[in-house]
């Protein structure tokens, strides 16, 4: 029995073979770092903008990043088709002309079959959304919005720089443009209990969101969160606790929502806590075992009439 709709299976349904994402760093920055909103950024975000750092650290162009990553991915996963994933920082935070040039550069490769753009809900407008929509006649296109939590108090606590209403409005506008939307959420944020985290699941279930990435809140060196952790003001989730929360979350989502991620990928040399966050294969195995032990599945508790309440 398949207990959740995973991203790899979704891609195989469309393309008939394995498709892998290539994570890209366009070096576009973030308004929550450059002073437009704040200079501090989100309390959990690392210096690379939660991405590869390929442009910021190494100065590689989009073309060079694709060529380099493609060689490794082909060897490891035997994939022949790829999605250009603009991951680092805020990937709609520039002029329309520059964004088009960046996206076009990525899509110029014959084996790129999709485009996925991660951004903030306060950094899009209709012109940008229409640009993304213009690609979907030839490519699989997703826009990814960081939400993290459906609670304004939490968003303020983590210095997110926007509120829940901003996310909801951006989702509705993107949906109106005909784009597929993936929401990013984080489990284990400061001040949140199980009830609050599951309210975020219900909130997403009530919106026209086609995918979700579920992240574990882990502590990275050099962040505000690491200061809180080292001063005893923040505690991480335990491994078993996280697995149970992920399963609780999945139960409340629509059964057709694509689960693009179930945990995170910290950099070993930068991870402060929890150390078990490095064991991705074990964490995924534990989540699947928890689903089986509880004999449950994605959407088991989903009720369309009450979603979002």
C-alpha positions as CSV (number, residue, x, y, z in Angstrom):
1,X,0.0,0.0,0.0
2,X,1.3,3.4,-1.0
3,X,0.8,5.7,2.0
4,X,1.7,9.1,0.6
5,X,2.0,10.7,-2.8
6,X,5.8,11.1,-3.2
7,X,7.4,13.5,-5.6
8,X,9.5,10.8,-7.5
9,X,6.4,8.8,-8.3
10,X,4.5,11.9,-9.4
11,X,7.4,12.7,-11.8
12,X,7.4,9.2,-13.2
13,X,3.6,9.5,-13.8
14,X,4.4,12.5,-16.0
15,X,7.7,11.6,-17.7
16,X,7.7,7.8,-17.5
17,X,11.2,7.8,-15.9
18,X,13.3,9.1,-13.1
19,X,13.7,12.9,-13.1
20,X,16.0,14.7,-10.6
21,X,16.1,18.3,-9.5
22,X,19.3,20.3,-10.0
23,X,19.6,22.9,-7.2
24,X,20.7,26.3,-8.5
25,X,22.0,29.5,-6.9
26,X,21.3,32.6,-8.9
27,X,22.7,34.9,-6.2
28,X,19.5,37.1,-6.1
29,X,19.6,37.9,-2.4
30,X,16.6,38.5,-0.1
31,X,14.7,41.5,1.0
32,X,14.8,40.1,4.5
33,X,18.5,40.4,4.5
34,X,19.3,43.5,2.4
35,X,17.4,46.0,4.6
36,X,14.3,46.2,2.5
37,X,12.4,44.3,5.2
38,X,15.2,43.5,7.6
39,X,18.9,42.9,7.7
40,X,18.7,39.9,10.1
41,X,16.9,37.3,7.9
42,X,14.9,34.4,9.2
43,X,16.4,33.0,12.4
44,X,17.1,29.6,10.9
45,X,18.6,30.6,7.5
46,X,22.2,30.0,6.7
47,X,24.6,32.4,4.9
48,X,23.9,30.6,1.6
49,X,20.2,31.4,1.7
50,X,19.3,27.7,2.4
51,X,20.8,26.7,-0.9
52,X,24.0,25.5,-2.5
53,X,26.1,28.6,-2.4
54,X,27.4,27.8,-5.9
55,X,27.1,31.4,-7.1
56,X,27.7,33.2,-3.8
57,X,30.7,31.1,-2.8
58,X,32.1,29.8,-6.1
59,X,30.9,32.3,-8.7
60,X,29.5,29.7,-11.0
61,X,26.9,30.7,-13.6
62,X,23.6,28.9,-13.9
63,X,25.0,27.1,-17.0
64,X,28.1,26.0,-15.1
65,X,26.1,24.8,-12.1
66,X,23.9,22.7,-14.3
67,X,26.8,21.1,-16.2
68,X,28.6,20.3,-12.9
69,X,25.6,18.9,-11.1
70,X,24.3,17.0,-14.0
71,X,27.4,14.9,-14.2
72,X,27.1,13.9,-10.6
73,X,23.4,13.3,-10.6
74,X,23.6,11.1,-13.7
75,X,26.2,8.9,-12.1
76,X,24.4,8.6,-8.8
77,X,20.7,8.4,-9.8
78,X,21.0,7.3,-13.5
79,X,18.6,10.1,-14.3
80,X,18.5,11.5,-17.9
81,X,16.0,14.3,-17.3
82,X,16.2,17.2,-14.9
83,X,14.3,20.0,-13.3
84,X,16.1,23.4,-12.9
85,X,15.4,24.2,-9.2
86,X,16.2,27.8,-8.3
87,X,16.6,27.2,-4.6
88,X,19.0,29.7,-2.9
89,X,17.6,32.9,-1.5
90,X,14.6,34.6,-3.2
91,X,14.4,33.6,-6.8
92,X,11.9,36.2,-8.0
93,X,13.7,39.1,-6.3
94,X,15.0,41.0,-9.4
95,X,13.9,42.7,-12.6
96,X,11.7,40.8,-15.0
97,X,14.3,40.9,-17.7
98,X,17.0,39.5,-15.4
99,X,14.7,36.7,-14.2
100,X,13.8,35.8,-17.7
101,X,17.5,35.6,-18.7
102,X,18.2,33.3,-15.7
103,X,15.3,31.0,-16.3
104,X,16.0,30.9,-20.1
105,X,19.7,30.0,-19.4
106,X,18.6,27.0,-17.3
107,X,16.0,25.9,-19.8
108,X,18.4,26.0,-22.7
109,X,19.6,22.6,-21.9
110,X,17.8,19.8,-23.8
111,X,17.6,17.5,-20.8
112,X,15.9,20.1,-18.6
113,X,12.2,19.3,-18.6
114,X,11.0,21.4,-15.7
115,X,11.4,24.7,-13.8
116,X,10.9,25.1,-10.1
117,X,11.3,28.5,-8.5
118,X,11.5,29.0,-4.7
119,X,10.6,32.4,-3.4
120,X,8.8,34.5,-0.8
121,X,5.1,35.3,-1.1
122,X,5.9,39.0,-0.8
123,X,8.2,38.9,-3.8
124,X,5.9,38.1,-6.7
125,X,3.6,40.1,-8.9
126,X,1.4,39.2,-11.9
127,X,4.2,40.0,-14.4
128,X,6.5,37.5,-12.7
129,X,3.7,34.9,-12.4
130,X,2.8,35.4,-16.1
131,X,6.5,34.9,-17.0
132,X,6.5,31.6,-15.2
133,X,3.2,30.6,-16.7
134,X,4.6,31.2,-20.2
135,X,7.0,28.3,-19.8
136,X,4.5,25.7,-18.9
137,X,3.5,24.8,-22.4
138,X,6.9,23.2,-22.8
139,X,8.0,22.5,-19.2
140,X,6.7,21.3,-15.9
141,X,6.6,24.5,-13.8
142,X,6.2,24.9,-10.1
143,X,6.4,28.0,-7.9
144,X,7.5,27.3,-4.3
145,X,6.4,29.7,-1.5
146,X,7.9,29.7,1.9
147,X,5.2,29.8,4.6
148,X,6.8,27.9,7.5
149,X,3.8,28.3,9.8
150,X,0.2,29.4,9.5
151,X,0.6,31.4,12.7
152,X,1.4,35.1,12.6
153,X,2.9,35.0,16.1
154,X,5.4,32.3,14.9
155,X,6.3,34.2,11.7
156,X,7.1,37.3,13.8
157,X,9.1,35.2,16.3
158,X,11.3,33.8,13.5
159,X,11.6,37.2,11.8
160,X,9.9,35.9,8.6
161,X,9.0,39.4,7.5
162,X,5.5,38.7,6.1
163,X,2.2,37.4,7.6
164,X,-0.1,34.5,6.8
165,X,-2.5,36.7,4.8
166,X,0.4,37.6,2.4
167,X,1.0,33.9,1.8
168,X,-2.7,33.2,1.2
169,X,-3.1,36.2,-1.2
170,X,0.0,35.1,-3.2
171,X,-1.3,31.5,-3.4
172,X,-4.7,32.7,-4.8
173,X,-3.0,35.0,-7.4
174,X,-0.6,32.2,-8.5
175,X,-3.5,29.8,-8.7
176,X,-5.5,32.3,-10.8
177,X,-2.6,32.3,-13.2
178,X,-2.8,28.6,-13.5
179,X,0.5,27.7,-11.7
180,X,1.3,24.7,-9.6
181,X,2.1,25.8,-6.1
182,X,4.3,24.1,-3.5
183,X,4.3,25.4,0.1
184,X,7.3,25.1,2.5
185,X,6.5,24.4,6.1
186,X,8.8,23.7,9.1
187,X,7.9,21.5,12.1
188,X,9.4,22.3,15.5
189,X,9.5,26.1,15.3
190,X,10.0,28.0,18.5
191,X,6.8,28.4,20.6
192,X,4.7,25.9,18.5
193,X,3.1,22.8,19.9
194,X,1.5,19.9,18.1
195,X,-1.9,21.6,17.9
196,X,-0.4,24.6,16.2
197,X,1.6,22.6,13.7
198,X,-1.5,20.6,12.7
199,X,-3.4,23.8,12.3
200,X,-0.9,24.7,9.6
201,X,-1.7,21.4,7.9
202,X,-5.4,22.2,8.0
203,X,-4.7,25.7,6.7
204,X,-2.8,24.3,3.7
205,X,-5.5,21.7,3.0
206,X,-8.0,24.5,2.5
207,X,-6.0,26.3,-0.1
208,X,-5.3,25.5,-3.8
209,X,-1.8,24.3,-3.1
210,X,-0.7,21.2,-5.1
211,X,2.5,20.3,-3.2
212,X,4.2,20.7,0.1
213,X,7.7,20.4,1.5
214,X,7.9,19.4,5.1
215,X,11.1,20.5,6.8
216,X,12.6,19.7,10.2
217,X,13.9,22.7,12.1
218,X,17.5,22.0,12.6
219,X,20.1,24.4,14.1
220,X,22.9,25.7,11.8
221,X,26.0,27.4,13.0
222,X,26.1,31.2,12.6
223,X,22.3,31.7,12.8
224,X,20.2,33.5,15.4
225,X,18.6,30.1,16.1
226,X,22.0,28.7,17.1
227,X,22.4,31.5,19.7
228,X,19.0,30.6,21.1
229,X,19.9,26.9,21.2
230,X,23.3,27.5,22.9
231,X,21.7,29.7,25.5
232,X,19.2,27.1,26.4
233,X,16.2,29.0,24.9
234,X,15.3,26.5,22.2
235,X,15.1,22.7,22.1
236,X,14.9,20.6,19.0
237,X,12.4,17.9,18.3
238,X,13.4,14.3,19.1
239,X,13.6,11.9,16.1
240,X,10.6,9.8,17.0
241,X,8.6,12.9,17.9
242,X,9.3,14.4,14.4
243,X,8.3,11.2,12.7
244,X,4.9,11.1,14.6
245,X,4.3,14.8,13.7
246,X,5.0,14.2,10.0
247,X,2.5,11.4,10.0
248,X,0.0,13.5,11.8
249,X,0.5,16.3,9.2
250,X,0.2,13.9,6.3
251,X,-3.1,12.6,7.6
252,X,-4.7,16.0,7.3
253,X,-3.6,16.9,3.8
254,X,-5.5,16.2,0.6
255,X,-4.6,12.7,-0.7
256,X,-3.6,14.1,-4.1
257,X,-1.2,16.8,-2.8
258,X,2.3,16.0,-3.9
259,X,4.7,15.5,-1.0
260,X,8.0,17.0,-2.3
261,X,9.9,16.6,0.9
262,X,9.6,15.0,4.3
263,X,12.7,16.3,6.0
264,X,15.8,18.5,5.4
265,X,19.4,18.1,4.2
266,X,21.7,19.9,6.6
267,X,25.4,20.4,5.8
268,X,27.3,18.2,8.2
269,X,30.1,20.6,9.0
270,X,27.5,23.4,9.9
271,X,24.9,21.4,11.8
272,X,24.7,22.2,15.5
273,X,21.6,20.1,16.4
274,X,19.9,17.7,16.3
275,X,22.6,15.3,15.1
276,X,20.0,12.8,13.9
277,X,19.0,15.3,11.2
278,X,22.0,14.0,9.2
279,X,20.5,10.5,9.0
280,X,18.1,11.2,6.2
281,X,17.6,7.6,5.1
282,X,16.9,6.5,8.6
283,X,14.5,9.4,9.2
284,X,12.5,8.6,6.0
285,X,12.5,4.9,7.0
286,X,11.2,5.8,10.5
287,X,8.4,8.0,8.9
288,X,7.4,5.1,6.7
289,X,7.5,2.6,9.5
290,X,5.3,5.0,11.6
291,X,2.8,5.2,8.8
292,X,2.7,1.4,8.7
293,X,2.6,0.9,12.4
294,X,-0.3,3.3,12.7
295,X,-1.9,1.8,9.6
296,X,-2.6,5.3,8.3
297,X,-2.0,7.3,5.1
298,X,-2.0,10.8,3.6
299,X,-5.5,12.2,3.6
300,X,-7.0,9.7,6.1
301,X,-8.3,12.6,8.2
302,X,-8.7,15.1,5.4
303,X,-12.2,16.6,5.3
304,X,-12.7,19.1,2.5
305,X,-15.6,20.8,4.2
306,X,-13.5,21.5,7.3
307,X,-10.0,22.1,5.8
308,X,-8.5,25.4,6.8
309,X,-10.6,25.7,10.0
